[in-house]
Amino acid sequence: MSSLPSAVPTAAPVPLPGPPAAPVPPPPAARSSAGPSPETAPASAVAPTLAELMDFVRGAARDETLIASLPLDPENRTWVRLDGPGGSEAWLIGWPPGTGTGWHDHAESFGAFTTAAGVLKEHSLAVRLPTDGWRTLELTEGVDRARVLATGQGRAFGQNHVHEVLNESGNAHAVSVHAYYPPLPRIRRFSRTGAVLRLEQTEHPQDWQ
């Protein structure tokens, strides 16, 4: 691939050994339903483990009454804030056919998610991106991963996890449960053209809550 313009800094991503995965709260353009205020979520003296977050999202995904309570919109994602374990941030999210998150990461938060209904597909990058100070990165070969998550299947993921999540169905909604700890401090959103990943914007909690 030809080099990028010299005015745009580039950097090589550092390989990330662990498995990647998981979505973020929908963007402000989507409809949301009322839920407990994130500002009232209690802080925990002991951080939940990845296993505890995974147990939580799996248990919530099996709660048929909870899943049925989520309002679904034919065009936009919908979501409800949940009480996650140990002061974690948790969401129940509805995905209309053909919707997705776009490429993003979760900054310093780790977490887990499970598909409660339908099928979701995750594209992810097996790399750890530089935290700050860049706008454009050229990815190396072999960093792309793809995984289909049917009802009951989920993922755990570490910090700085980069991915996009999609409902590729042409006619069926999907529903999923997500949990993050610490509560998301920011979300970085990216665009991608071939091997080039570009930082487009950084969102903070007030942008989606």
C-alpha positions in Angstrom: 0.0 0.0 0.0 1.3 3.5 -0.8 2.5 5.6 2.2 0.1 8.0 3.8 0.5 11.8 3.5 3.4 13.0 5.6 1.1 15.5 7.4 -0.8 12.5 8.9 1.1 10.6 11.5 1.2 6.8 11.3 2.1 4.1 13.7 2.2 0.4 13.7 -0.3 -1.3 16.1 1.1 -3.6 18.8 -0.1 -7.3 18.6 -2.7 -8.1 21.3 -2.4 -11.7 22.5 -5.8 -12.1 24.1 -9.2 -12.8 22.3 -11.1 -9.7 21.2 -14.9 -8.8 21.4 -18.1 -6.7 22.2 -20.5 -3.8 21.3 -21.0 -0.4 22.8 -24.1 1.6 23.8 -25.9 2.8 20.7 -25.1 6.3 19.3 -27.2 9.3 20.3 -29.2 9.1 17.1 -30.9 5.9 18.2 -34.0 5.8 20.3 -33.6 4.9 23.9 -36.0 3.8 26.6 -35.9 5.1 30.1 -33.7 3.4 32.6 -31.9 4.1 35.9 -29.5 7.1 35.7 -25.9 6.1 35.2 -24.9 8.8 37.6 -26.6 6.9 40.4 -24.8 3.6 39.8 -22.9 2.8 43.1 -19.1 2.5 43.0 -17.7 -0.8 44.0 -14.6 -1.2 46.2 -13.9 -4.5 44.5 -13.9 -4.6 40.7 -15.8 -7.4 39.1 -13.9 -10.0 37.2 -14.3 -10.9 33.5 -15.9 -14.1 34.6 -18.4 -12.3 36.7 -19.3 -9.9 33.9 -19.7 -12.9 31.6 -22.0 -14.7 34.1 -24.1 -11.5 34.4 -24.7 -11.1 30.7 -25.4 -14.8 30.2 -27.9 -14.7 33.1 -29.6 -11.6 31.8 -29.8 -13.0 28.3 -31.7 -16.0 29.7 -34.3 -13.8 31.4 -37.2 -14.0 29.0 -39.2 -11.3 30.8 -36.3 -8.8 30.7 -35.7 -9.5 27.0 -39.4 -9.1 26.2 -39.5 -5.8 28.0 -37.1 -4.1 25.5 -39.0 -1.8 23.1 -37.9 -2.6 19.5 -37.8 0.0 16.7 -37.9 -1.1 13.0 -35.0 1.3 12.0 -33.0 2.4 15.1 -31.3 0.5 17.9 -32.9 0.8 21.3 -31.5 0.2 24.7 -32.1 0.1 28.4 -29.6 0.6 31.2 -29.2 -2.3 33.6 -27.7 -2.7 37.1 -24.4 -4.4 36.4 -22.4 -6.3 39.0 -19.9 -4.5 41.2 -20.6 -1.0 39.8 -20.2 -2.1 36.2 -22.0 -0.4 33.3 -24.6 -2.7 31.6 -27.0 -2.4 28.7 -29.8 -4.4 27.0 -29.6 -3.5 23.3 -32.0 -4.1 20.4 -30.6 -4.4 16.9 -33.0 -3.9 13.9 -32.0 -5.8 10.7 -29.0 -4.3 9.0 -27.8 -2.1 11.8 -24.3 -2.0 13.4 -22.0 -0.1 15.7 -19.2 0.9 13.3 -15.6 0.4 14.3 -14.8 1.5 17.9 -13.0 0.7 21.1 -13.9 0.9 24.8 -10.8 2.7 26.1 -9.7 1.3 29.5 -12.8 -0.7 30.1 -13.0 -4.5 29.8 -16.2 -6.4 29.5 -18.5 -9.1 28.0 -21.6 -9.4 25.9 -24.0 -12.2 24.9 -26.6 -12.5 22.2 -30.0 -13.0 23.8 -32.1 -13.3 20.5 -31.2 -13.5 16.9 -27.6 -13.5 15.5 -24.9 -10.9 15.7 -21.6 -10.8 13.8 -18.4 -9.3 15.2 -15.4 -8.0 13.2 -12.4 -7.3 15.4 -8.7 -6.4 15.3 -6.2 -8.6 17.2 -4.1 -5.5 18.0 -3.6 -3.1 20.8 -3.8 0.5 19.4 -1.7 3.3 20.7 -3.8 5.1 23.4 -3.4 8.7 22.1 -1.5 11.0 19.8 -2.5 9.6 16.4 -5.1 10.1 13.7 -4.3 7.4 11.2 -2.8 3.9 11.5 -1.9 1.4 8.8 -2.8 -2.1 10.0 -0.5 -5.1 9.3 -1.8 -8.3 7.6 -3.4 -11.0 9.7 -5.0 -8.8 12.4 -8.6 -9.2 11.3 -11.0 -11.6 13.1 -14.6 -12.4 12.5 -17.1 -14.3 14.7 -20.8 -15.2 14.4 -22.6 -15.1 17.8 -25.9 -16.9 17.7 -28.5 -16.8 20.5 -26.8 -17.8 23.8 -23.3 -17.2 22.5 -21.1 -14.4 23.9 -17.6 -12.9 24.2 -15.4 -11.5 26.9 -12.8 -8.8 26.0 -10.0 -6.9 27.5 -9.0 -3.2 27.5 -8.6 -1.3 24.2 -10.6 -3.8 22.3 -11.3 -2.7 18.7 -14.3 -4.1 16.8 -17.6 -3.6 15.1 -20.8 -5.5 15.7 -23.5 -6.1 13.1 -27.0 -7.6 12.7 -26.7 -8.8 9.2 -30.2 -10.3 9.0 -32.5 -8.9 6.4 -35.6 -9.4 8.4 -35.0 -10.3 12.1 -34.1 -8.2 15.1 -31.3 -9.2 17.5 -31.0 -8.5 21.2 -27.9 -8.5 23.3 -26.7 -7.8 26.8 -23.4 -6.0 27.5 -21.4 -5.2 30.7 -18.3 -3.0 31.1 -15.9 -2.2 33.9 -15.0 0.4 34.8 -18.0 2.3 33.4 -17.0 3.5 29.9 -14.9 6.6 30.2 -14.9 7.2 26.5 -15.4 5.5 23.2 -13.2 6.1 20.2 -14.9 5.7 16.8 -13.0 4.8 13.7 -13.4 4.6 9.9 -11.6 2.1 7.8 -10.5 2.0 4.2 -8.6 -1.2 3.5 -5.7 -1.5 5.9 -6.0 2.2 7.0 -7.8 2.9 10.3 -8.6 6.6 11.0 -9.7 8.0 14.3 -12.9 10.0 13.5 -14.2 11.1 16.9 -14.0 10.5 20.7 -17.3 10.2 22.6 -17.8 10.6 26.3 -20.6 9.4 28.6 -22.7 12.5 28.2 -22.9 11.7 24.4 -24.8 8.4 24.8 -26.5 8.5 28.3 
